[in-house]
């Protein structure tokens, strides 16, 4: 039953991705369930994915991301085979055991190791609370490449990141222009690319592919629901502009408007009194 549930959910997600159909998935798991996404980060290789011996993803394309899926806690055996294999008896990756704990968020990535051999890594996604007005940026190195630096504005913000490690940063919400360079250098081998760091969201960026084969690419995943109280902070505009854009007014605007109104009434009153006085002469 558990494997059938996973196969059905993953299959529906893959179908939605292939057809461009919107597929609604819960933002957070039900109490006691784990959340699992699956990333295909092996270039030039279409694969099938088997879970506990059952075909779960058919013709999974490089760069695709399936999920997130609500799953009962437990250990799932995953094998990745060549496309259209008859069964999982000759996997190209695995079988790999994925131990999933209750109320946790995971991403299983099929990718190349630093030397270019296919492998798999289970990542635990950081879903701890994020301060109001901030978002979380997670960078994961799953490419056949040596250690890298991640640059923002030409300066390294993450240094010496190795396959299959990750680095997690909490940043003010906004757009970050990021690039990837060989460790100790500033010449990008990937990017720059604009990354939207949304408030209360863990934006996960994967550098995958192969440096030697010139197939490096980026994949992005978002995990939502880490807003701190009060939920929702508009980090795009500030002051009076922010207040007006949301259909209400800040105290400064109200005071200014009242002052102008009093001044207007005063002027009108004076002019009226003068006019009446002249008429009564």
MIMIFI-464406 format. One record per residue: x, y, z of N, C-alpha, C, CB in turn; residue in three letters. Coordinates in steps of 0.02 Angstrom, whole numbers, padded with zeros to 5 digits, always signed. Glycine has a CB too. Example, Ala and Ser with C-alpha at 12.3 -4.5 7.8 and 13.67 -1.06 7.14 Angstrom:
+00660-00284+00390+00615-00225+00390+00660-00165+00390+00565-00224+00452Ala+00642-00112+00354+00684-00053+00357+00645+00002+00394+00704-00030+00286Ser
! end
This chain:
+00042-00060+00000+00000+00000+00000+00043+00063+00000-00047+00000+00061Unk+00097+00063+00042+00140+00121+00046+00174+00135-00021+00192+00111+00100Unk+00200+00083-00053+00234+00092-00117+00185+00113-00171+00269+00027-00138Unk+00124+00085-00170+00074+00104-00220+00057+00178-00214+00010+00061-00212Unk+00052+00202-00153+00037+00273-00141+00092+00317-00170+00028+00287-00067Unk+00155+00299-00159+00211+00337-00186+00211+00334-00262+00277+00310-00159Unk+00200+00276-00290+00201+00269-00363+00146+00310-00395+00193+00195-00383Unk+00086+00310-00367+00031+00348-00394+00045+00423-00392-00034+00332-00356Unk+00071+00447-00335+00084+00518-00328+00139+00541-00374+00102+00535-00256Unk+00194+00504-00377+00250+00522-00420+00229+00519-00494+00309+00476-00408Unk+00191+00468-00512+00169+00461-00581+00125+00519-00602+00132+00397-00590Unk+00080+00540-00558+00036+00597-00574+00076+00661-00580-00018+00604-00520Unk+00125+00670-00536+00167+00730-00539+00207+00732-00603+00214+00733-00478Unk+00236+00676-00623+00275+00673-00684+00231+00687-00745+00310+00605-00691Unk+00170+00661-00745+00124+00673-00800+00107+00747-00805+00060+00631-00792Unk+00095+00778-00748+00080+00850-00747+00138+00890-00775+00063+00874-00677Unk+00199+00872-00756+00258+00908-00781+00266+00899-00856+00321+00884-00744Unk+00253+00838-00880+00262+00824-00952+00211+00859-00995+00259+00749-00964Unk+00150+00868-00969+00096+00898-01009+00087+00971-00995+00032+00862-00995Unk+00124+00998-00946+00116+01068-00928+00053+01081-00887+00114+01110-00990Unk+00022+01029-00862-00039+01035-00822-00021+01055-00751-00079+00971-00823Unk-00060+01102-00723-00049+01120-00653-00070+01062-00609-00089+01184-00634Unk-00029+01046-00560-00043+00990-00515-00037+01015-00444+00005+00930-00528Unk-00093+01023-00410-00094+01051-00343-00067+01001-00293-00164+01074-00323Unk-00018+01023-00253+00010+00981-00200+00009+01019-00135+00082+00958-00219Unk+00003+00986-00079+00001+01021-00016+00066+01056-00001-00016+00973+00041Unk+00062+01116+00030+00122+01154+00048+00159+01122+00106+00104+01226+00065Unk+00123+01084+00147+00155+01051+00204+00123+00983+00214+00148+01094+00269Unk+00162+00938+00242+00137+00870+00251+00087+00868+00308+00195+00822+00265Unk+00041+00819+00305-00002+00807+00362+00039+00783+00421-00057+00755+00344Unk+00012+00793+00481+00049+00773+00540+00071+00701+00535+00006+00784+00603Unk+00136+00689+00546+00162+00621+00545+00190+00599+00479+00109+00574+00566Unk+00174+00634+00424+00200+00615+00359+00267+00650+00345+00150+00632+00304Unk+00304+00622+00298+00364+00655+00272+00349+00682+00203+00425+00605+00270Unk+00388+00732+00181+00381+00760+00114+00443+00742+00074+00370+00838+00116Unk+00434+00716+00014+00491+00695-00028+00484+00722-00098+00496+00618-00029Unk+00537+00753-00123+00544+00772-00193+00601+00732-00223+00555+00849-00202Unk+00599+00723-00289+00651+00684-00324+00678+00726-00382+00624+00616-00350Unk+00744+00737-00383+00777+00776-00436+00818+00729-00479+00821+00831-00406Unk+00811+00737-00546+00853+00700-00593+00908+00747-00617+00810+00672-00654Unk+00969+00736-00592+01025+00779-00609+01081+00744-00646+01051+00809-00547Unk+01065+00691-00683+01115+00657-00724+01104+00678-00796+01110+00578-00716Unk+01151+00713-00827+01140+00739-00895+01138+00684-00947+01193+00789-00913Unk+01099+00699-01000+01097+00656-01060+01074+00585-01046+01165+00655-01092Unk+01036+00575-00993+01015+00507-00975+00942+00508-00952+01061+00478-00920Unk+00898+00481-00993+00829+00471-00972+00826+00406-00933+00781+00470-01033Unk+00792+00406-00876+00793+00348-00832+00722+00328-00810+00836+00362-00770Unk+00718+00269-00783+00659+00246-00746+00677+00242-00672+00633+00177-00774Unk+00629+00256-00630+00640+00253-00558+00594+00200-00527+00627+00322-00525Unk+00625+00153-00491+00588+00101-00456+00591+00112-00381+00616+00031-00474Unk+00535+00104-00348+00532+00110-00275+00505+00044-00247+00486+00169-00252Unk+00546+00013-00204+00528-00053-00176+00509-00102-00231+00470-00046-00126Unk+00547-00099-00287+00536-00147-00342+00481-00128-00390+00522-00213-00314Unk+00446-00073-00379+00390-00054-00422+00408+00007-00464+00327-00039-00379Unk+00393+00004-00530+00406+00061-00574+00365+00121-00551+00390+00043-00648Unk+00400+00176-00535+00367+00234-00506+00370+00294-00552+00398+00251-00440Unk+00428+00307-00583+00435+00360-00632+00461+00331-00697+00483+00416-00605Unk+00424+00341-00750+00441+00313-00815+00468+00369-00859+00380+00278-00848Unk+00526+00358-00890+00557+00407-00935+00566+00475-00901+00513+00416-00998Unk+00600+00474-00845+00615+00534-00805+00673+00571-00839+00634+00515-00731Unk+00661+00635-00857+00709+00673-00898+00758+00712-00854+00671+00721-00944Unk+00820+00723-00879+00869+00764-00841+00841+00833-00827+00935+00769-00880Unk+00852+00857-00766+00828+00922-00745+00759+00922-00717+00830+00968-00802Unk+00722+00865-00721+00654+00862-00695+00654+00855-00619+00615+00804-00727Unk+00602+00883-00589+00592+00878-00517+00521+00853-00504+00604+00947-00481Unk+00514+00797-00470+00448+00769-00453+00434+00780-00380+00445+00694-00471Unk+00371+00795-00364+00352+00805-00295+00336+00878-00281+00405+00781-00248Unk+00326+00896-00217+00335+00854-00157+00277+00807-00145+00345+00898-00095Unk+00292+00752-00112+00244+00699-00100+00237+00686-00025+00265+00634-00137Unk+00177+00674-00003+00166+00655+00067+00174+00580+00074+00095+00678+00090Unk+00220+00559+00117+00235+00488+00125+00236+00469+00198+00301+00471+00092Unk+00213+00409+00212+00217+00382+00279+00290+00373+00298+00178+00315+00286Unk+00310+00386+00360+00379+00375+00380+00400+00303+00369+00389+00394+00454Unk+00463+00294+00354+00490+00227+00341+00549+00230+00296+00436+00181+00311Unk+00576+00172+00277+00633+00168+00232+00610+00142+00165+00689+00123+00262Unk+00625+00180+00112+00606+00162+00044+00669+00144+00004+00568+00221+00010Unk+00666+00089-00032+00722+00068-00073+00711+00093-00145+00730-00010-00073Unk+00758+00134-00169+00751+00166-00234+00806+00142-00280+00753+00243-00228Unk+00787+00120-00340+00835+00099-00391+00820+00138-00455+00831+00022-00404Unk+00872+00162-00488+00865+00200-00549+00897+00160-00606+00899+00271-00543Unk+00857+00149-00658+00879+00106-00713+00879+00146-00779+00833+00045-00720Unk+00907+00115-00830+00900+00144-00897+00827+00146-00916+00941+00103-00949Unk+00809+00194-00959+00740+00200-00980+00715+00136-01013+00732+00259-01029Unk+00653+00117-00996+00620+00059-01025+00652-00007-01005+00619+00065-01099Unk+00688-00007-00948+00713-00071-00923+00654-00115-00903+00761-00060-00862Unk+00664-00181-00908+00609-00227-00892+00595-00229-00817+00626-00296-00918Unk+00648-00219-00777+00640-00218-00704+00699-00181-00674+00634-00291-00675Unk+00706-00184-00608+00760-00147-00575+00820-00191-00558+00734-00114-00512Unk+00827-00246-00594+00881-00293-00578+00950-00268-00599+00868-00359-00611Unk+00954-00219-00645+01018-00192-00667+01016-00116-00663+01033-00215-00740Unk+01016-00089-00602+01012-00016-00595+01077+00019-00614+00993+00002-00522Unk+01070+00081-00638+01129+00122-00651+01147+00161-00588+01117+00171-00710Unk+01098+00170-00543+01109+00200-00477+01069+00160-00426+01088+00276-00476Unk+01102+00140-00372+01066+00105-00318+01070+00030-00325+00994+00126-00317Unk+01024-00004-00288+00971+00026-00248+00998+00064-00187+00923-00028-00224Unk+00963+00118-00171+00981+00161-00115+00923+00163-00066+00999+00233-00139Unk+00938+00154-00002+00886+00158+00049+00876+00230+00071+00904+00113+00110Unk+00813+00253+00070+00797+00321+00090+00757+00318+00155+00757+00358+00035Unk+00789+00331+00213+00752+00332+00276+00717+00399+00286+00799+00317+00335Unk+00651+00399+00289+00612+00460+00294+00579+00463+00363+00559+00464+00239Unk+00590+00518+00399+00561+00527+00465+00498+00570+00462+00613+00558+00512Unk+00457+00563+00512+00394+00600+00515+00407+00675+00517+00353+00578+00576Unk+00363+00713+00482+00363+00786+00484+00429+00817+00460+00349+00809+00555Unk+00463+00783+00414+00525+00809+00386+00516+00818+00310+00585+00762+00402Unk+00558+00862+00281+00557+00874+00209+00623+00852+00179+00543+00949+00194Unk+00619+00814+00123+00679+00785+00093+00678+00796+00017+00684+00710+00108Unk+00738+00796-00012+00745+00790-00084+00797+00737-00099+00766+00858-00116Unk+00777+00688-00139+00823+00636-00163+00849+00657-00231+00789+00565-00165Unk+00914+00666-00238+00944+00688-00301+00985+00633-00332+00987+00751-00290Unk+00967+00614-00393+01010+00570-00434+01056+00616-00473+00968+00523-00482Unk+01122+00607-00466+01169+00654-00496+01236+00621-00508+01177+00716-00450Unk+01284+00660-00530+01353+00637-00539+01394+00657-00479+01383+00665-00605Unk+01442+00614-00460+01488+00634-00408+01543+00678-00439+01520+00572-00372Unk+01590+00700-00399+01641+00746-00424+01682+00718-00481+01688+00766-00367Unk+01689+00650-00483+01728+00618-00536+01685+00600-00597+01762+00555-00509Unk+01620+00609-00593+01576+00596-00651+01539+00531-00649+01616+00599-00711Unk+01540+00495-00593+01504+00432-00588+01434+00444-00560+01542+00381-00544Unk+01383+00409-00586+01315+00418-00561+01309+00397-00487+01265+00377-00603Unk+01272+00436-00449+01262+00422-00379+01195+00452-00357+01320+00449-00335Unk+01180+00447-00294+01118+00477-00267+01132+00504-00197+01060+00425-00266Unk+01098+00559-00181+01106+00590-00115+01037+00609-00089+01153+00651-00118Unk+01025+00595-00025+00963+00616+00007+00978+00678+00049+00934+00558+00052Unk+00947+00733+00031+00954+00796+00067+00895+00807+00113+00962+00854+00018Unk+00908+00834+00172+00855+00856+00217+00846+00931+00209+00871+00837+00291Unk+00786+00952+00190+00773+01023+00177+00760+01060+00243+00714+01031+00129Unk+00793+01116+00251+00787+01156+00313+00720+01192+00313+00846+01207+00319Unk+00676+01172+00357+00609+01203+00362+00600+01240+00428+00555+01150+00355Unk+00656+01259+00461+00650+01298+00522+00624+01368+00506+00719+01302+00558Unk+00597+01401+00556+00566+01466+00546+00616+01517+00520+00536+01491+00612Unk+00591+01561+00476+00632+01614+00447+00607+01681+00473+00629+01612+00368Unk+00652+01726+00488+00633+01792+00515+00590+01830+00465+00695+01832+00533Unk+00545+01871+00490+00502+01911+00447+00543+01954+00400+00455+01956+00489Unk+00523+01956+00336+00558+01995+00286+00617+01960+00254+00582+02058+00316Unk+00631+01898+00275+00688+01861+00248+00665+01798+00213+00737+01844+00304Unk+00709+01773+00170+00700+01708+00138+00762+01667+00148+00683+01716+00063Unk+00758+01604+00130+00815+01559+00139+00840+01537+00070+00795+01496+00182Unk+00906+01539+00061+00938+01516-00001+00982+01457+00016+00978+01573-00036Unk+00968+01400-00015+01009+01340-00006+01042+01324-00073+00966+01279+00019Unk+01108+01316-00073+01145+01300-00133+01174+01230-00125+01202+01352-00148Unk+01160+01185-00173+01184+01116-00171+01227+01101-00233+01124+01067-00167Unk+01285+01072-00220+01333+01055-00273+01325+00981-00288+01408+01072-00252Unk+01294+00966-00345+01283+00896-00365+01308+00886-00437+01208+00875-00360Unk+01361+00923-00455+01388+00919-00522+01455+00884-00522+01395+00989-00553Unk+01473+00855-00581+01540+00827-00590+01587+00885-00601+01542+00777-00651Unk+01612+00911-00546+01655+00970-00547+01691+00975-00480+01615+01036-00561Unk+01749+01008-00479+01784+01017-00415+01747+01067-00371+01856+01042-00427Unk+01777+01084-00314+01746+01131-00268+01733+01198-00303+01791+01142-00207Unk+01679+01231-00284+01659+01293-00317+01647+01348-00265+01596+01283-00360Unk+01650+01410-00289+01627+01468-00251+01563+01493-00283+01682+01524-00249Unk+01518+01518-00241+01457+01550-00266+01466+01625-00258+01393+01524-00228Unk+01457+01661-00314+01469+01732-00316+01403+01771-00317+01512+01751-00377Unk+01402+01827-00283+01346+01874-00287+01377+01943-00299+01302+01873-00222Unk+01359+01973-00355+01390+02036-00373+01464+02031-00384+01377+02086-00319Unk+01488+01973-00404+01558+01962-00418+01600+01942-00358+01587+02022-00448Unk+01570+01945-00299+01606+01927-00238+01583+01860-00211+01597+01982-00184Unk+01629+01819-00184+01609+01754-00158+01568+01761-00093+01670+01710-00145Unk+01510+01729-00092+01469+01726-00031+01469+01655-00002+01397+01749-00045Unk+01487+01606-00044+01498+01537-00022+01563+01515-00053+01437+01490-00043Unk+01608+01487-00012+01674+01469-00037+01688+01394-00025+01727+01512-00003Unk+01720+01363-00075+01744+01295-00068+01689+01243-00060+01788+01290-00010Unk+01632+01252-00093+01577+01204-00088+01593+01143-00131+01510+01237-00110Unk+01592+01084-00100+01610+01023-00136+01548+00979-00147+01663+00984-00097Unk+01552+00936-00197+01500+00886-00212+01504+00832-00158+01510+00855-00283Unk+01449+00812-00123+01380+00834-00131+01357+00877-00072+01334+00773-00137Unk+01395+00928-00055+01380+00970+00003+01331+01025-00014+01444+01000+00032Unk+01307+01059+00039+01262+01115+00031+01281+01170+00078+01189+01093+00043Unk+01257+01231+00063+01265+01288+00107+01198+01324+00112+01322+01337+00082Unk+01179+01344+00172+01114+01375+00184+01125+01446+00210+01072+01333+00234Unk+01091+01494+00179+01095+01564+00199+01025+01593+00207+01136+01606+00147Unk+01014+01632+00260+00953+01670+00268+00969+01742+00247+00925+01667+00341Unk+00929+01768+00199+00943+01833+00168+00880+01876+00166+00971+01823+00097Unk+00888+01942+00161+00830+01984+00149+00795+01963+00084+00849+02059+00145Unk+00729+01960+00085+00692+01939+00026+00708+01986-00032+00616+01937+00041Unk+00713+01957-00091+00728+01996-00151+00759+01952-00204+00775+02054-00135Unk+00787+01983-00256+00818+01946-00311+00893+01948-00303+00796+01976-00379Unk+00924+01889-00306+00996+01882-00300+01024+01861-00367+01015+01831-00243Unk+01074+01897-00392+01108+01877-00453+01168+01834-00433+01131+01939-00495Unk+01164+01770-00448+01215+01723-00424+01251+01690-00483+01183+01669-00379Unk+01314+01674-00471+01354+01638-00520+01397+01587-00484+01398+01687-00563Unk+01419+01537-00520+01461+01484-00492+01528+01486-00527+01428+01414-00500Unk+01582+01486-00487+01650+01488-00514+01691+01435-00479+01682+01558-00505Unk+01746+01413-00511+01792+01367-00479+01818+01400-00415+01851+01348-00527Unk+01828+01360-00363+01850+01387-00299+01912+01429-00306+01862+01330-00249Unk+01911+01489-00276+01968+01533-00278+01971+01577-00339+02029+01494-00274Unk+01921+01573-00385+01920+01614-00445+01855+01654-00446+01928+01571-00509Unk+01851+01701-00493+01790+01742-00501+01762+01738-00572+01804+01814-00483Unk+01789+01693-00613+01763+01685-00682+01707+01633-00681+01821+01664-00731Unk+01645+01652-00694+01589+01605-00688+01595+01547-00737+01523+01641-00699Unk+01582+01487-00712+01573+01429-00756+01499+01414-00765+01610+01367-00728Unk+01457+01449-00725+01385+01440-00729+01353+01505-00705+01361+01379-00686Unk+01309+01533-00746+01276+01595-00728+01315+01655-00755+01270+01601-00652Unk+01299+01716-00731+01253+01730-00675+01180+01719-00694+01263+01801-00651Unk+01140+01704-00643+01069+01695-00651+01033+01729-00593+01050+01620-00655Unk+00975+01758-00608+00935+01790-00556+00896+01737-00517+00887+01843-00586Unk+00902+01738-00451+00868+01692-00407+00821+01731-00362+00918+01649-00365Unk+00757+01715-00363+00707+01749-00322+00706+01718-00252+00637+01746-00354Unk+00730+01755-00202+00728+01732-00133+00665+01762-00102+00793+01754-00093Unk+00613+01721-00096+00548+01745-00073+00543+01742+00003+00491+01704-00104Unk+00505+01788+00031+00496+01791+00104+00464+01727+00129+00454+01852+00124Unk+00494+01697+00181+00466+01637+00211+00473+01573+00171+00395+01647+00224Unk+00516+01574+00119+00524+01517+00074+00597+01495+00072+00499+01535+00002Unk+00609+01430+00072+00676+01403+00061+00683+01390-00014+00687+01337+00103Unk+00723+01432-00047+00737+01423-00118+00801+01383-00125+00742+01493-00156Unk+00796+01325-00156+00852+01278-00160+00877+01277-00232+00832+01207-00137Unk+00941+01292-00241+00971+01294-00308+01022+01237-00312+01005+01362-00322Unk+01015+01196-00365+01060+01140-00377+01105+01157-00437+01020+01075-00389Unk+01170+01151-00429+01216+01152-00485+01229+01079-00504+01284+01190-00468Unk+01206+01058-00564+01211+00989-00584+01240+00985-00655+01141+00954-00581Unk+01255+00924-00676+01284+00914-00742+01359+00899-00736+01273+00974-00786Unk+01396+00914-00790+01467+00898-00793+01506+00957-00821+01480+00835-00835Unk+01559+00976-00786+01602+01030-00810+01640+01009-00872+01651+01053-00756Unk+01668+00949-00872+01708+00925-00929+01666+00918-00991+01741+00859-00912Unk+01602+00898-00983+01559+00888-01041+01520+00950-01060+01510+00831-01028Unk+01535+01006-01026+01502+01069-01040+01425+01063-01035+01521+01095-01110Unk+01403+01027-00982+01331+01017-00973+01307+01044-00906+01314+00943-00980Unk+01345+01090-00875+01324+01117-00811+01257+01155-00819+01378+01164-00783Unk+01214+01147-00769+01149+01180-00771+01126+01192-00700+01097+01137-00810Unk+01075+01234-00694+01044+01249-00629+00974+01221-00627+01044+01324-00616Unk+00955+01195-00570+00886+01175-00556+00865+01209-00492+00878+01097-00552Unk+00802+01229-00488+00778+01266-00430+00717+01232-00400+00762+01338-00448Unk+00715+01228-00335+00660+01200-00297+00641+01249-00242+00678+01130-00267Unk+00577+01254-00226+00555+01296-00171+00516+01255-00120+00513+01355-00197Unk+00530+01269-00057+00494+01238-00001+00464+01296+00039+00541+01193+00044Unk+00398+01297+00044+00363+01354+00073+00341+01341+00145+00303+01373+00031Unk+00316+01395+00177+00283+01387+00242+00326+01400+00302+00255+01320+00246Unk+00382+01438+00296+00425+01451+00354+00418+01523+00379+00497+01438+00336Unk+00361+01556+00364+00351+01625+00387+00351+01627+00463+00285+01653+00360Unk+00383+01680+00489+00377+01693+00561+00320+01741+00572+00444+01722+00589Unk+00295+01746+00633+00241+01792+00648+00268+01863+00651+00205+01773+00714Unk+00235+01915+00623+00173+01908+00585+00187+01881+00516+00137+01975+00581Unk+00142+01838+00491+00154+01807+00426+00146+01857+00369+00107+01749+00416Unk+00195+01857+00325+00191+01898+00266+00217+01968+00276+00121+01902+00242Unk+00274+01983+00248+00302+02050+00250+00319+02070+00179+00366+02053+00296Unk+00292+02126+00157+00306+02149+00089+00375+02181+00089+00252+02199+00065Unk+00424+02147+00060+00492+02173+00060+00507+02212-00004+00542+02116+00067Unk+00456+02220-00048+00469+02252-00112+00463+02328-00110+00424+02225-00163Unk+00419+02354-00067+00411+02426-00062+00409+02445+00011+00347+02448-00098Unk+00423+02510+00025+00425+02532+00094+00389+02599+00101+00497+02538+00119Unk+00375+02620+00164+00348+02686+00178+00280+02698+00148+00395+02737+00153Unk+00268+02761+00126+00202+02779+00100+00185+02739+00037+00199+02853+00085Unk+00234+02724-00005+00220+02688-00067+00191+02619-00051+00282+02681-00110Unk+00220+02587-00001+00195+02520+00018+00125+02525+00045+00241+02487+00070Unk+00111+02575+00087+00045+02582+00116-00007+02594+00063+00044+02637+00167Unk+00006+02640+00017-00043+02656-00034-00055+02598-00080-00020+02716-00074Unk-00004+02559-00095-00012+02504-00142-00056+02449-00114+00055+02475-00161Unk-00065+02446-00048-00106+02395-00018-00174+02420+00004-00070+02366+00041Unk-00192+02482-00018-00260+02505-00006-00270+02534+00063-00307+02449-00017Unk-00218+02549+00102-00225+02583+00166-00169+02635+00172-00224+02533+00225Unk-00172+02676+00223-00125+02731+00228-00087+02729+00293-00161+02797+00221Unk-00024+02747+00290+00018+02748+00349+00001+02808+00392+00093+02750+00329Unk+00020+02808+00457+00006+02866+00500+00034+02931+00472+00035+02854+00568Unk+00092+02928+00441+00121+02990+00413+00077+03019+00359+00191+02976+00385Unk+00049+02976+00317+00006+02999+00264-00059+03028+00293-00010+02942+00214Unk-00087+02995+00344-00149+03019+00374-00138+03087+00406-00173+02969+00427Unk-00083+03096+00443-00068+03161+00475-00060+03215+00423-00005+03156+00519Unk-00024+03199+00369-00014+03249+00317-00080+03268+00285+00034+03222+00264Unk-00123+03219+00273-00188+03233+00242-00232+03276+00288-00224+03169+00225Unk-00231+03260+00353-00271+03299+00401-00246+03371+00405-00270+03266+00470Unk-00179+03379+00405-00150+03446+00407-00171+03487+00346-00073+03442+00411Unk-00168+03454+00288-00188+03489+00226-00262+03507+00228-00173+03446+00165Unk-00303+03462+00256-00375+03474+00259-00390+03533+00305-00412+03411+00283Unk-00356+03535+00364-00366+03591+00410-00346+03656+00378-00326+03580+00475Unk-00289+03655+00342-00266+03715+00309-00316+03738+00256-00198+03704+00276Unk-00344+03690+00219-00393+03706+00167-00456+03736+00198-00411+03644+00127Unk-00481+03706+00252-00540+03732+00285-00528+03803+00312-00561+03686+00343Unk-00469+03813+00340-00452+03879+00366-00452+03931+00312-00384+03877+00400Unk-00420+03915+00255-00417+03962+00199-00488+03977+00174-00373+03935+00143Unk-00528+03925+00164-00596+03935+00139-00636+03977+00188-00631+03867+00128Unk-00628+03964+00253-00665+04002+00303-00647+04075+00302-00653+03974+00372Unk-00582+04090+00298-00560+04160+00296-00587+04195+00235-00484+04163+00297Unk-00581+04162+00176-00606+04193+00115-00681+04206+00118-00589+04149+00055Unk-00718+04158+00148-00790+04166+00154-00807+04225+00199-00823+04102+00181Unk-00771+04231+00256-00784+04285+00302-00770+04353+00269-00741+04277+00365Unk-00717+04359+00230-00700+04421+00196-00754+04438+00147-00634+04415+00161Unk-00777+04386+00107-00828+04399+00057-00893+04423+00089-00841+04337+00015Unk-00914+04391+00144-00976+04410+00178-00970+04480+00207-00992+04361+00234Unk-00912+04497+00235-00902+04563+00263-00908+04617+00210-00834+04567+00296Unk-00881+04604+00150-00886+04653+00095-00958+04662+00073-00843+04630+00036Unk-00996+04606+00070-01066+04611+00047-01109+04650+00097-01095+04541+00037Unk-01091+04650+00161-01132+04683+00212-01115+04757+00222-01126+04648+00277Unk-01065+04781+00185-01046+04851+00192-01101+04896+00163-00979+04865+00158Unk
! end
